[in-house]
Amino acid sequence: MAIREIMKMGDDVLRKKSRKVTAFDHRLHQLLDDLRDTLEQADGVGLASPQVGILKRVIVIRIGDQFVDFVNPEIIRTEGEQRELEGCLSIPGKWGITKRPSKVTIRAQDRNGKFFEKTDEGLIARAFCHETDHLDGVLYIDHALRLLTPEELEREQSGN
Ligand code: NI
């Protein structure tokens, strides 16, 4: 297991489309373990494989105290709408307001290739959307309703 470097905006890899995973082998497990470690160290909610420079359709999301692997994830159902604050480990120091569905169902495979579905709301629903977007080279700033001003950013940070 290892902490990998998180690519920052401006790096081409963040704009590319990731490839579907077909081999559920040791290399995939290594990648998932590294994503987990890197996400934990960065204290984020989710991390997508292209963010560590590997163009595979793989994301890891922290749900409660668990890190959940999603291989070849697809959003299959959405409901409602939320407008909330969103950030990205690849775009440090910036926050924006995005419009996302309030409830999202994701279908994916686990690290052994077994299909499963997961439905969640609020922050995790946003993470499902945000991280799967990364697999198609999409960043939240592409469709944010607006980015926070430096003053709002300061207020937000002093509040934490
Ligand atoms: Ni991100």
Backbone and ligand atoms as CSV (ligand in chain L), in Angstrom:
chain,resi,resn,atom,element,x,y,z
A,1,MET,N,N,0.849,-1.191,0.000
A,1,MET,CA,C,0.000,0.000,0.000
A,1,MET,C,C,0.887,1.245,0.000
A,2,ALA,N,N,0.367,2.276,-0.624
A,2,ALA,CA,C,1.181,3.482,-0.751
A,2,ALA,C,C,0.295,4.701,-0.960
A,3,ILE,N,N,0.835,5.835,-0.541
A,3,ILE,CA,C,0.172,7.102,-0.812
A,3,ILE,C,C,0.642,7.556,-2.183
A,4,ARG,N,N,-0.297,7.862,-3.062
A,4,ARG,CA,C,0.085,8.336,-4.400
A,4,ARG,C,C,-0.102,9.851,-4.494
A,5,GLU,N,N,0.597,10.437,-5.455
A,5,GLU,CA,C,0.500,11.880,-5.650
A,5,GLU,C,C,-0.832,12.212,-6.315
A,6,ILE,N,N,-1.515,13.229,-5.812
A,6,ILE,CA,C,-2.784,13.650,-6.411
A,6,ILE,C,C,-2.513,14.705,-7.478
A,7,MET,N,N,-2.945,14.404,-8.707
A,7,MET,CA,C,-2.758,15.316,-9.832
A,7,MET,C,C,-3.611,16.557,-9.633
A,8,LYS,N,N,-3.050,17.703,-10.014
A,8,LYS,CA,C,-3.763,18.960,-9.841
A,8,LYS,C,C,-4.274,19.486,-11.187
A,9,MET,N,N,-5.290,20.346,-11.102
A,9,MET,CA,C,-5.880,20.894,-12.307
A,9,MET,C,C,-4.788,21.490,-13.194
A,10,GLY,N,N,-4.895,21.286,-14.494
A,10,GLY,CA,C,-3.857,21.713,-15.421
A,10,GLY,C,C,-3.150,20.489,-15.976
A,11,ASP,N,N,-3.211,19.399,-15.215
A,11,ASP,CA,C,-2.634,18.139,-15.702
A,11,ASP,C,C,-3.629,17.502,-16.682
A,12,ASP,N,N,-3.126,17.176,-17.879
A,12,ASP,CA,C,-3.978,16.630,-18.947
A,12,ASP,C,C,-4.748,15.381,-18.534
A,13,VAL,N,N,-4.145,14.587,-17.650
A,13,VAL,CA,C,-4.742,13.299,-17.296
A,13,VAL,C,C,-6.146,13.479,-16.703
A,14,LEU,N,N,-6.379,14.626,-16.063
A,14,LEU,CA,C,-7.687,14.882,-15.439
A,14,LEU,C,C,-8.783,15.140,-16.474
A,15,ARG,N,N,-8.389,15.357,-17.730
A,15,ARG,CA,C,-9.348,15.677,-18.790
A,15,ARG,C,C,-9.603,14.499,-19.721
A,16,LYS,N,N,-8.977,13.373,-19.430
A,16,LYS,CA,C,-9.132,12.212,-20.317
A,16,LYS,C,C,-10.227,11.275,-19.822
A,17,LYS,N,N,-10.697,10.443,-20.755
A,17,LYS,CA,C,-11.719,9.465,-20.419
A,17,LYS,C,C,-11.035,8.194,-19.928
A,18,SER,N,N,-11.505,7.658,-18.819
A,18,SER,CA,C,-10.888,6.451,-18.263
A,18,SER,C,C,-11.443,5.202,-18.939
A,19,ARG,N,N,-10.644,4.153,-18.917
A,19,ARG,CA,C,-11.025,2.884,-19.550
A,19,ARG,C,C,-11.698,1.950,-18.551
A,20,LYS,N,N,-12.613,1.183,-19.093
A,20,LYS,CA,C,-13.323,0.191,-18.299
A,20,LYS,C,C,-12.353,-0.862,-17.755
A,21,VAL,N,N,-12.580,-1.300,-16.527
A,21,VAL,CA,C,-11.744,-2.348,-15.932
A,21,VAL,C,C,-12.261,-3.716,-16.376
A,22,THR,N,N,-11.363,-4.557,-16.874
A,22,THR,CA,C,-11.766,-5.909,-17.289
A,22,THR,C,C,-11.040,-6.979,-16.464
A,23,ALA,N,N,-9.901,-6.628,-15.866
A,23,ALA,CA,C,-9.132,-7.601,-15.075
A,23,ALA,C,C,-9.237,-7.269,-13.588
A,24,PHE,N,N,-9.828,-8.175,-12.835
A,24,PHE,CA,C,-9.980,-7.976,-11.385
A,24,PHE,C,C,-8.838,-8.712,-10.682
A,25,ASP,N,N,-7.656,-8.170,-10.912
A,25,ASP,CA,C,-6.445,-8.870,-10.496
A,25,ASP,C,C,-5.688,-8.106,-9.411
A,26,HIS,N,N,-4.488,-8.577,-9.140
A,26,HIS,CA,C,-3.662,-7.983,-8.097
A,26,HIS,C,C,-3.375,-6.504,-8.358
A,27,ARG,N,N,-3.186,-6.164,-9.632
A,27,ARG,CA,C,-2.894,-4.757,-9.963
A,27,ARG,C,C,-4.067,-3.849,-9.610
A,28,LEU,N,N,-5.275,-4.332,-9.874
A,28,LEU,CA,C,-6.461,-3.552,-9.520
A,28,LEU,C,C,-6.559,-3.396,-8.000
A,29,HIS,N,N,-6.318,-4.472,-7.283
A,29,HIS,CA,C,-6.412,-4.435,-5.822
A,29,HIS,C,C,-5.383,-3.474,-5.237
A,30,GLN,N,N,-4.203,-3.468,-5.831
A,30,GLN,CA,C,-3.146,-2.538,-5.410
A,30,GLN,C,C,-3.599,-1.090,-5.613
A,31,LEU,N,N,-4.195,-0.842,-6.790
A,31,LEU,CA,C,-4.683,0.508,-7.100
A,31,LEU,C,C,-5.755,0.922,-6.096
A,32,LEU,N,N,-6.699,0.038,-5.827
A,32,LEU,CA,C,-7.780,0.343,-4.882
A,32,LEU,C,C,-7.229,0.622,-3.484
A,33,ASP,N,N,-6.268,-0.179,-3.043
A,33,ASP,CA,C,-5.664,0.028,-1.727
A,33,ASP,C,C,-4.936,1.371,-1.662
A,34,ASP,N,N,-4.245,1.712,-2.751
A,34,ASP,CA,C,-3.518,2.985,-2.793
A,34,ASP,C,C,-4.485,4.170,-2.806
A,35,LEU,N,N,-5.582,4.027,-3.559
A,35,LEU,CA,C,-6.586,5.101,-3.605
A,35,LEU,C,C,-7.149,5.335,-2.203
A,36,ARG,N,N,-7.418,4.260,-1.517
A,36,ARG,CA,C,-7.940,4.296,-0.163
A,36,ARG,C,C,-6.967,5.024,0.774
A,37,ASP,N,N,-5.714,4.637,0.729
A,37,ASP,CA,C,-4.686,5.263,1.574
A,37,ASP,C,C,-4.526,6.743,1.250
A,38,THR,N,N,-4.527,7.049,-0.052
A,38,THR,CA,C,-4.327,8.430,-0.487
A,38,THR,C,C,-5.517,9.293,-0.064
A,39,LEU,N,N,-6.717,8.730,-0.198
A,39,LEU,CA,C,-7.931,9.445,0.200
A,39,LEU,C,C,-7.948,9.690,1.705
A,40,GLU,N,N,-7.549,8.681,2.460
A,40,GLU,CA,C,-7.544,8.814,3.906
A,40,GLU,C,C,-6.556,9.895,4.343
A,41,GLN,N,N,-5.377,9.874,3.738
A,41,GLN,CA,C,-4.358,10.840,4.112
A,41,GLN,C,C,-4.777,12.258,3.734
A,42,ALA,N,N,-5.466,12.395,2.588
A,42,ALA,CA,C,-5.902,13.717,2.117
A,42,ALA,C,C,-7.156,14.181,2.863
A,43,ASP,N,N,-7.751,13.277,3.637
A,43,ASP,CA,C,-8.950,13.566,4.414
A,43,ASP,C,C,-10.100,14.033,3.520
A,44,GLY,N,N,-10.265,13.320,2.386
A,44,GLY,CA,C,-11.341,13.677,1.464
A,44,GLY,C,C,-12.504,12.713,1.571
A,45,VAL,N,N,-13.539,12.975,0.765
A,45,VAL,CA,C,-14.729,12.115,0.745
A,45,VAL,C,C,-14.624,11.075,-0.362
A,46,GLY,N,N,-14.019,11.470,-1.480
A,46,GLY,CA,C,-13.905,10.538,-2.591
A,46,GLY,C,C,-12.664,10.805,-3.419
A,47,LEU,N,N,-12.241,9.761,-4.137
A,47,LEU,CA,C,-11.069,9.904,-5.006
A,47,LEU,C,C,-11.272,9.004,-6.221
A,48,ALA,N,N,-10.953,9.540,-7.386
A,48,ALA,CA,C,-11.089,8.777,-8.631
A,48,ALA,C,C,-9.700,8.467,-9.177
A,49,SER,N,N,-9.587,7.313,-9.812
A,49,SER,CA,C,-8.294,6.834,-10.302
A,49,SER,C,C,-7.523,7.847,-11.177
A,50,PRO,N,N,-8.187,8.572,-12.110
A,50,PRO,CA,C,-7.416,9.539,-12.901
A,50,PRO,C,C,-6.737,10.612,-12.042
A,51,GLN,N,N,-7.243,10.828,-10.832
A,51,GLN,CA,C,-6.624,11.821,-9.945
A,51,GLN,C,C,-5.243,11.379,-9.459
A,52,VAL,N,N,-4.950,10.076,-9.574
A,52,VAL,CA,C,-3.589,9.635,-9.273
A,52,VAL,C,C,-2.881,9.224,-10.568
A,53,GLY,N,N,-3.441,9.657,-11.702
A,53,GLY,CA,C,-2.768,9.477,-12.985
A,53,GLY,C,C,-3.031,8.155,-13.685
A,54,ILE,N,N,-3.989,7.375,-13.170
A,54,ILE,CA,C,-4.297,6.072,-13.776
A,54,ILE,C,C,-5.694,6.139,-14.385
A,55,LEU,N,N,-5.769,5.974,-15.715
A,55,LEU,CA,C,-7.046,6.141,-16.410
A,55,LEU,C,C,-7.866,4.854,-16.419
A,56,LYS,N,N,-8.307,4.471,-15.242
A,56,LYS,CA,C,-9.179,3.304,-15.095
A,56,LYS,C,C,-10.468,3.746,-14.417
A,57,ARG,N,N,-11.579,3.059,-14.774
A,57,ARG,CA,C,-12.872,3.463,-14.207
A,57,ARG,C,C,-13.029,2.877,-12.800
A,58,VAL,N,N,-12.402,3.573,-11.868
A,58,VAL,CA,C,-12.338,3.139,-10.473
A,58,VAL,C,C,-12.440,4.364,-9.572
A,59,ILE,N,N,-13.325,4.281,-8.564
A,59,ILE,CA,C,-13.402,5.344,-7.563
A,59,ILE,C,C,-13.506,4.721,-6.170
A,60,VAL,N,N,-13.073,5.488,-5.175
A,60,VAL,CA,C,-13.233,5.064,-3.787
A,60,VAL,C,C,-13.931,6.204,-3.053
A,61,ILE,N,N,-14.949,5.857,-2.272
A,61,ILE,CA,C,-15.694,6.869,-1.523
A,61,ILE,C,C,-15.765,6.461,-0.062
A,62,ARG,N,N,-15.580,7.465,0.794
A,62,ARG,CA,C,-15.665,7.214,2.235
A,62,ARG,C,C,-17.124,7.384,2.663
A,63,ILE,N,N,-17.707,6.315,3.112
A,63,ILE,CA,C,-19.104,6.354,3.555
A,63,ILE,C,C,-19.105,5.997,5.038
A,64,GLY,N,N,-19.364,6.999,5.886
A,64,GLY,CA,C,-19.238,6.787,7.326
A,64,GLY,C,C,-17.781,6.498,7.641
A,65,ASP,N,N,-17.511,5.376,8.304
A,65,ASP,CA,C,-16.112,5.055,8.606
A,65,ASP,C,C,-15.574,3.978,7.665
A,66,GLN,N,N,-16.282,3.772,6.545
A,66,GLN,CA,C,-15.843,2.749,5.587
A,66,GLN,C,C,-15.391,3.367,4.273
A,67,PHE,N,N,-14.410,2.738,3.656
A,67,PHE,CA,C,-13.990,3.132,2.316
A,67,PHE,C,C,-14.560,2.096,1.359
A,68,VAL,N,N,-15.375,2.565,0.418
A,68,VAL,CA,C,-16.041,1.628,-0.491
A,68,VAL,C,C,-15.458,1.761,-1.898
A,69,ASP,N,N,-15.102,0.619,-2.476
A,69,ASP,CA,C,-14.568,0.568,-3.842
A,69,ASP,C,C,-15.723,0.496,-4.833
A,70,PHE,N,N,-15.623,1.262,-5.902
A,70,PHE,CA,C,-16.597,1.184,-6.993
A,70,PHE,C,C,-15.812,1.016,-8.289
A,71,VAL,N,N,-15.938,-0.156,-8.903
A,71,VAL,CA,C,-15.245,-0.421,-10.160
A,71,VAL,C,C,-16.289,-0.361,-11.290
A,72,ASN,N,N,-15.962,0.330,-12.360
A,72,ASN,CA,C,-16.878,0.554,-13.488
A,72,ASN,C,C,-18.234,1.111,-13.012
A,73,PRO,N,N,-18.210,2.170,-12.193
A,73,PRO,CA,C,-19.463,2.694,-11.635
A,73,PRO,C,C,-20.325,3.384,-12.692
A,74,GLU,N,N,-21.624,3.238,-12.515
A,74,GLU,CA,C,-22.583,3.943,-13.368
A,74,GLU,C,C,-23.721,4.454,-12.519
A,75,ILE,N,N,-24.115,5.675,-12.763
A,75,ILE,CA,C,-25.275,6.214,-12.060
A,75,ILE,C,C,-26.510,5.738,-12.807
A,76,ILE,N,N,-27.367,5.001,-12.120
A,76,ILE,CA,C,-28.507,4.412,-12.818
A,76,ILE,C,C,-29.842,5.061,-12.440
A,77,ARG,N,N,-29.850,5.856,-11.343
A,77,ARG,CA,C,-31.094,6.493,-10.941
A,77,ARG,C,C,-30.779,7.757,-10.143
A,78,THR,N,N,-31.513,8.816,-10.395
A,78,THR,CA,C,-31.363,10.029,-9.591
A,78,THR,C,C,-32.741,10.576,-9.253
A,79,GLU,N,N,-32.760,11.370,-8.204
A,79,GLU,CA,C,-34.017,11.925,-7.730
A,79,GLU,C,C,-33.729,13.287,-7.100
A,80,GLY,N,N,-34.640,14.237,-7.283
A,80,GLY,CA,C,-34.565,15.518,-6.598
A,80,GLY,C,C,-33.393,16.384,-7.018
A,81,GLU,N,N,-33.118,17.381,-6.200
A,81,GLU,CA,C,-32.076,18.347,-6.521
A,81,GLU,C,C,-31.515,18.940,-5.242
A,82,GLN,N,N,-30.195,19.179,-5.235
A,82,GLN,CA,C,-29.561,19.887,-4.125
A,82,GLN,C,C,-28.562,20.879,-4.701
A,83,ARG,N,N,-28.417,21.992,-4.038
A,83,ARG,CA,C,-27.406,22.995,-4.402
A,83,ARG,C,C,-26.526,23.182,-3.197
A,84,GLU,N,N,-25.328,22.655,-3.275
A,84,GLU,CA,C,-24.444,22.661,-2.102
A,84,GLU,C,C,-23.018,22.999,-2.507
A,85,LEU,N,N,-22.214,23.183,-1.479
A,85,LEU,CA,C,-20.807,23.502,-1.650
A,85,LEU,C,C,-20.037,22.253,-2.086
A,86,GLU,N,N,-19.154,22.419,-3.068
A,86,GLU,CA,C,-18.382,21.279,-3.546
A,86,GLU,C,C,-16.935,21.694,-3.784
A,87,GLY,N,N,-16.039,20.785,-3.456
A,87,GLY,CA,C,-14.619,21.012,-3.701
A,87,GLY,C,C,-14.017,19.762,-4.312
A,88,CYS,N,N,-12.714,19.809,-4.604
A,88,CYS,CA,C,-12.051,18.676,-5.244
A,88,CYS,C,C,-10.591,18.646,-4.804
A,89,LEU,N,N,-10.091,17.464,-4.493
A,89,LEU,CA,C,-8.693,17.333,-4.055
A,89,LEU,C,C,-7.713,17.756,-5.161
A,90,SER,N,N,-8.170,17.753,-6.408
A,90,SER,CA,C,-7.310,18.168,-7.518
A,90,SER,C,C,-7.371,19.675,-7.762
A,91,ILE,N,N,-8.275,20.356,-7.042
A,91,ILE,CA,C,-8.404,21.812,-7.193
A,91,ILE,C,C,-8.359,22.421,-5.790
A,92,PRO,N,N,-7.206,22.355,-5.132
A,92,PRO,CA,C,-7.130,22.777,-3.735
A,92,PRO,C,C,-7.424,24.271,-3.562
A,93,GLY,N,N,-8.070,24.594,-2.450
A,93,GLY,CA,C,-8.306,26.000,-2.104
A,93,GLY,C,C,-9.476,26.630,-2.819
A,94,LYS,N,N,-10.230,25.843,-3.608
A,94,LYS,CA,C,-11.390,26.408,-4.303
A,94,LYS,C,C,-12.648,25.640,-3.914
A,95,TRP,N,N,-13.761,26.372,-3.873
A,95,TRP,CA,C,-15.054,25.773,-3.593
A,95,TRP,C,C,-16.093,26.420,-4.484
A,96,GLY,N,N,-17.092,25.649,-4.862
A,96,GLY,CA,C,-18.158,26.202,-5.686
A,96,GLY,C,C,-19.497,25.598,-5.306
A,97,ILE,N,N,-20.560,26.245,-5.758
A,97,ILE,CA,C,-21.901,25.712,-5.546
A,97,ILE,C,C,-22.290,24.950,-6.806
A,98,THR,N,N,-22.700,23.705,-6.626
A,98,THR,CA,C,-23.128,22.910,-7.786
A,98,THR,C,C,-24.569,22.450,-7.588
A,99,LYS,N,N,-25.180,22.130,-8.717
A,99,LYS,CA,C,-26.522,21.544,-8.687
A,99,LYS,C,C,-26.354,20.055,-8.930
A,100,ARG,N,N,-26.806,19.260,-7.986
A,100,ARG,CA,C,-26.702,17.795,-8.094
A,100,ARG,C,C,-28.035,17.184,-7.686
A,101,PRO,N,N,-28.306,15.948,-8.106
A,101,PRO,CA,C,-29.507,15.277,-7.592
A,101,PRO,C,C,-29.363,15.029,-6.088
A,102,SER,N,N,-30.470,15.018,-5.373
A,102,SER,CA,C,-30.393,14.838,-3.916
A,102,SER,C,C,-30.245,13.372,-3.533
A,103,LYS,N,N,-30.704,12.486,-4.426
A,103,LYS,CA,C,-30.622,11.058,-4.141
A,103,LYS,C,C,-30.102,10.343,-5.392
A,104,VAL,N,N,-29.103,9.503,-5.215
A,104,VAL,CA,C,-28.438,8.877,-6.358
A,104,VAL,C,C,-28.239,7.379,-6.112
A,105,THR,N,N,-28.542,6.582,-7.124
A,105,THR,CA,C,-28.239,5.147,-7.066
A,105,THR,C,C,-27.116,4.854,-8.053
A,106,ILE,N,N,-26.099,4.189,-7.539
A,106,ILE,CA,C,-24.930,3.860,-8.352
A,106,ILE,C,C,-24.857,2.331,-8.465
A,107,ARG,N,N,-24.482,1.866,-9.673
A,107,ARG,CA,C,-24.275,0.437,-9.875
A,107,ARG,C,C,-22.808,0.270,-10.241
A,108,ALA,N,N,-22.159,-0.699,-9.602
A,108,ALA,CA,C,-20.725,-0.874,-9.834
A,108,ALA,C,C,-20.347,-2.313,-9.547
A,109,GLN,N,N,-19.069,-2.617,-9.756
A,109,GLN,CA,C,-18.532,-3.923,-9.368
A,109,GLN,C,C,-17.585,-3.726,-8.193
A,110,ASP,N,N,-17.487,-4.739,-7.351
A,110,ASP,CA,C,-16.517,-4.668,-6.266
A,110,ASP,C,C,-15.160,-5.139,-6.795
A,111,ARG,N,N,-14.183,-5.251,-5.901
A,111,ARG,CA,C,-12.827,-5.564,-6.357
A,111,ARG,C,C,-12.682,-6.964,-6.947
A,112,ASN,N,N,-13.712,-7.794,-6.753
A,112,ASN,CA,C,-13.676,-9.139,-7.339
A,112,ASN,C,C,-14.593,-9.278,-8.551
A,113,GLY,N,N,-15.213,-8.164,-8.944
A,113,GLY,CA,C,-16.026,-8.177,-10.149
A,113,GLY,C,C,-17.509,-8.388,-9.905
A,114,LYS,N,N,-17.895,-8.509,-8.629
A,114,LYS,CA,C,-19.290,-8.748,-8.302
A,114,LYS,C,C,-20.079,-7.429,-8.366
A,115,PHE,N,N,-21.218,-7.466,-9.069
A,115,PHE,CA,C,-22.045,-6.268,-9.204
A,115,PHE,C,C,-22.816,-5.975,-7.925
A,116,PHE,N,N,-22.988,-4.686,-7.621
A,116,PHE,CA,C,-23.817,-4.263,-6.492
A,116,PHE,C,C,-24.381,-2.874,-6.792
A,117,GLU,N,N,-25.404,-2.515,-6.016
A,117,GLU,CA,C,-25.995,-1.178,-6.139
A,117,GLU,C,C,-25.976,-0.500,-4.793
A,118,LYS,N,N,-25.857,0.830,-4.812
A,118,LYS,CA,C,-25.879,1.584,-3.564
A,118,LYS,C,C,-26.638,2.886,-3.790
A,119,THR,N,N,-27.539,3.198,-2.873
A,119,THR,CA,C,-28.305,4.434,-2.966
A,119,THR,C,C,-27.954,5.301,-1.771
A,120,ASP,N,N,-27.731,6.588,-2.014
A,120,ASP,CA,C,-27.436,7.480,-0.887
A,120,ASP,C,C,-27.891,8.894,-1.210
A,121,GLU,N,N,-27.842,9.734,-0.190
A,121,GLU,CA,C,-28.336,11.103,-0.316
A,121,GLU,C,C,-27.274,12.093,0.125
A,122,GLY,N,N,-27.596,13.373,-0.013
A,122,GLY,CA,C,-26.743,14.436,0.526
A,122,GLY,C,C,-25.317,14.378,0.004
A,123,LEU,N,N,-24.376,14.461,0.934
A,123,LEU,CA,C,-22.953,14.509,0.595
A,123,LEU,C,C,-22.505,13.308,-0.243
A,124,ILE,N,N,-22.962,12.120,0.119
A,124,ILE,CA,C,-22.520,10.921,-0.599
A,124,ILE,C,C,-23.120,10.879,-2.005
A,125,ALA,N,N,-24.351,11.347,-2.151
A,125,ALA,CA,C,-24.955,11.438,-3.489
A,125,ALA,C,C,-24.130,12.381,-4.361
A,126,ARG,N,N,-23.680,13.480,-3.761
A,126,ARG,CA,C,-22.836,14.426,-4.514
A,126,ARG,C,C,-21.521,13.759,-4.902
A,127,ALA,N,N,-20.963,12.987,-3.962
A,127,ALA,CA,C,-19.682,12.310,-4.233
A,127,ALA,C,C,-19.833,11.292,-5.371
A,128,PHE,N,N,-20.957,10.548,-5.397
A,128,PHE,CA,C,-21.196,9.592,-6.481
A,128,PHE,C,C,-21.091,10.315,-7.826
A,129,CYS,N,N,-21.734,11.479,-7.912
A,129,CYS,CA,C,-21.739,12.243,-9.169
A,129,CYS,C,C,-20.356,12.817,-9.467
A,130,HIS,N,N,-19.772,13.439,-8.453
A,130,HIS,CA,C,-18.471,14.106,-8.625
A,130,HIS,C,C,-17.392,13.114,-9.083
A,131,GLU,N,N,-17.338,11.968,-8.423
A,131,GLU,CA,C,-16.265,11.009,-8.730
A,131,GLU,C,C,-16.490,10.297,-10.068
A,132,THR,N,N,-17.737,9.971,-10.402
A,132,THR,CA,C,-17.953,9.337,-11.717
A,132,THR,C,C,-17.685,10.348,-12.841
A,133,ASP,N,N,-17.969,11.625,-12.598
A,133,ASP,CA,C,-17.617,12.669,-13.582
A,133,ASP,C,C,-16.120,12.636,-13.901
A,134,HIS,N,N,-15.290,12.433,-12.861
A,134,HIS,CA,C,-13.834,12.391,-13.060
A,134,HIS,C,C,-13.445,11.338,-14.103
A,135,LEU,N,N,-14.218,10.255,-14.184
A,135,LEU,CA,C,-13.874,9.161,-15.104
A,135,LEU,C,C,-14.115,9.551,-16.560
A,136,ASP,N,N,-14.857,10.657,-16.753
A,136,ASP,CA,C,-15.086,11.167,-18.106
A,136,ASP,C,C,-14.372,12.496,-18.327
A,137,GLY,N,N,-13.445,12.815,-17.437
A,137,GLY,CA,C,-12.652,14.046,-17.597
A,137,GLY,C,C,-13.402,15.312,-17.231
A,138,VAL,N,N,-14.493,15.159,-16.481
A,138,VAL,CA,C,-15.309,16.319,-16.102
A,138,VAL,C,C,-14.980,16.752,-14.674
A,139,LEU,N,N,-14.768,18.049,-14.469
A,139,LEU,CA,C,-14.501,18.604,-13.141
A,139,LEU,C,C,-15.688,19.467,-12.715
A,140,TYR,N,N,-15.910,19.575,-11.408
A,140,TYR,CA,C,-17.108,20.283,-10.936
A,140,TYR,C,C,-17.135,21.740,-11.381
A,141,ILE,N,N,-15.935,22.336,-11.547
A,141,ILE,CA,C,-15.897,23.750,-11.948
A,141,ILE,C,C,-16.456,23.950,-13.356
A,142,ASP,N,N,-16.551,22.866,-14.141
A,142,ASP,CA,C,-17.098,22.958,-15.500
A,142,ASP,C,C,-18.575,23.336,-15.485
A,143,HIS,N,N,-19.256,22.941,-14.420
A,143,HIS,CA,C,-20.702,23.189,-14.411
A,143,HIS,C,C,-21.173,23.821,-13.107
A,144,ALA,N,N,-20.228,24.319,-12.280
A,144,ALA,CA,C,-20.622,24.954,-11.016
A,144,ALA,C,C,-21.523,26.154,-11.301
A,145,LEU,N,N,-22.522,26.336,-10.455
A,145,LEU,CA,C,-23.412,27.486,-10.622
A,145,LEU,C,C,-22.605,28.752,-10.390
A,146,ARG,N,N,-21.722,28.704,-9.400
A,146,ARG,CA,C,-20.746,29.788,-9.208
A,146,ARG,C,C,-19.640,29.320,-8.272
A,147,LEU,N,N,-18.491,29.974,-8.360
A,147,LEU,CA,C,-17.379,29.684,-7.456
A,147,LEU,C,C,-17.431,30.682,-6.311
A,148,LEU,N,N,-16.919,30.284,-5.163
A,148,LEU,CA,C,-16.926,31.185,-4.014
A,148,LEU,C,C,-15.921,32.321,-4.228
A,149,THR,N,N,-16.288,33.506,-3.753
A,149,THR,CA,C,-15.367,34.637,-3.797
A,149,THR,C,C,-14.305,34.430,-2.708
A,150,PRO,N,N,-13.176,35.125,-2.790
A,150,PRO,CA,C,-12.142,34.982,-1.751
A,150,PRO,C,C,-12.691,35.282,-0.356
A,151,GLU,N,N,-13.623,36.230,-0.266
A,151,GLU,CA,C,-14.202,36.591,1.040
A,151,GLU,C,C,-15.058,35.440,1.580
A,152,GLU,N,N,-15.868,34.883,0.709
A,152,GLU,CA,C,-16.721,33.757,1.122
A,152,GLU,C,C,-15.867,32.561,1.516
A,153,LEU,N,N,-14.792,32.379,0.778
A,153,LEU,CA,C,-13.881,31.273,1.026
A,153,LEU,C,C,-13.283,31.397,2.426
A,154,GLU,N,N,-12.892,32.627,2.760
A,154,GLU,CA,C,-12.289,32.902,4.065
A,154,GLU,C,C,-13.298,32.625,5.181
A,155,ARG,N,N,-14.531,33.077,4.958
A,155,ARG,CA,C,-15.590,32.864,5.939
A,155,ARG,C,C,-15.831,31.366,6.144
A,156,GLU,N,N,-15.844,30.664,5.017
A,156,GLU,CA,C,-16.083,29.209,5.034
A,156,GLU,C,C,-14.976,28.492,5.817
A,157,GLN,N,N,-13.733,28.908,5.595
A,157,GLN,CA,C,-12.594,28.239,6.238
A,157,GLN,C,C,-12.513,28.574,7.716
A,158,SER,N,N,-12.851,29.829,8.084
A,158,SER,CA,C,-12.781,30.199,9.504
A,158,SER,C,C,-13.913,29.531,10.280
A,159,GLY,N,N,-14.948,29.130,9.534
A,159,GLY,CA,C,-16.072,28.438,10.168
A,159,GLY,C,C,-15.757,26.994,10.500
A,160,ASN,N,N,-14.689,26.471,9.925
A,160,ASN,CA,C,-14.343,25.062,10.149
A,160,ASN,C,C,-13.315,24.901,11.260
L,1,NI,NI,NI,-12.624,15.695,-7.470
